[in-house]
Amino acid sequence: MPDTSQVSLFVQCIHRAHAFFSRTDYKPIPSHVEITAIWLMQQARKNQNRIPDGLVTNSQTGFPDDYLDAILETASSEGPYLAALLERDEEAWDKMADLISNRVHSYVWRYFGSTPSRGDMTEEDIVQECNVDFGTWIAAYPYDCKLEAWITQCISYKVLGIRGSADCKRAMRQVSIDASDDPDGSSLVESLTDDGAMRAFSQVELRMMLHLALRRLPPLQRQAIISILKGENVEECSRRLGKSANSIYKLRERARKSLRQYLESQ
């Protein structure tokens, strides 16, 4: 766990705040830098269990400069949207309401296979529960991902929790490309997305989008990608599909290109 020494972390946050403001046209007075650093220090300590692996950490605090920079950049880009929501701006709330409704619909279909089966609960009831919980989700926002990605993840956990308490007799029906019980596809997610995309979307959202995107592919391209998830090499896939190795390479490349385009358009 990172060493959250007040002095060392505050000094680091002061440096990151200065670096952040130097990349903008805003010329802060010293008190603005200090206030920003204090907020960043508090947010970083809340987020210490969310630090991605592989980042170079500060030897005194254990917090990576890159992660602190990401928090500041996200706070800057998402701040106006968040402020509009907190001020009950109608346009911002309409946008968020649409997101909540659409995500609930997607996750209800994903986790229940059709409609909820907890008493008389409907999809609209889940939407209302999400609206009730929205304030709590906003308060817990970590500022290290886009706000909509954070809310999407919260909705996913909410719907999954409802499903877990619903005593459903049906098995959970994942949006799965091969009808298996493994919805992960992490290796393919990593190969199709860059760091920017990973910052923009939560892993949960990426996986859901990936599975939906795969269902849009032509059958042979879809099978070629499935073979990657199953760990098949080109020769094994070639034998299974009755295609040449060169054809498999081309099918995989065309499928990857289509998936990247789909993810980038979302």
Secondary structure, 3 states (H helix, E strand, C coil): CCCCCHHHHHHHHHHHHHHHHHCCCCCCCHHHHHHHHHHHHHHHHHCHHHCCCCCCECCCCCCEHHHHHHHHHHHHHHHHHHHHHHCCCHHHHHHHHHHHHHHHHHHHHHHHCCCCCCCCCCHHHHHHHHHHHHHHHHHCCCCCCCHHHHHHHHHHHHHHHHHHCCCCCCCCCCCCCCCCCCCCCHHHHHHHCCHHHHHHCCHHHHHHHHHHHHCCCCHHHHHHHHHHHCCCCHHHHHHHHCCCHHHHHHHHHHHHHHHHHHHHHC
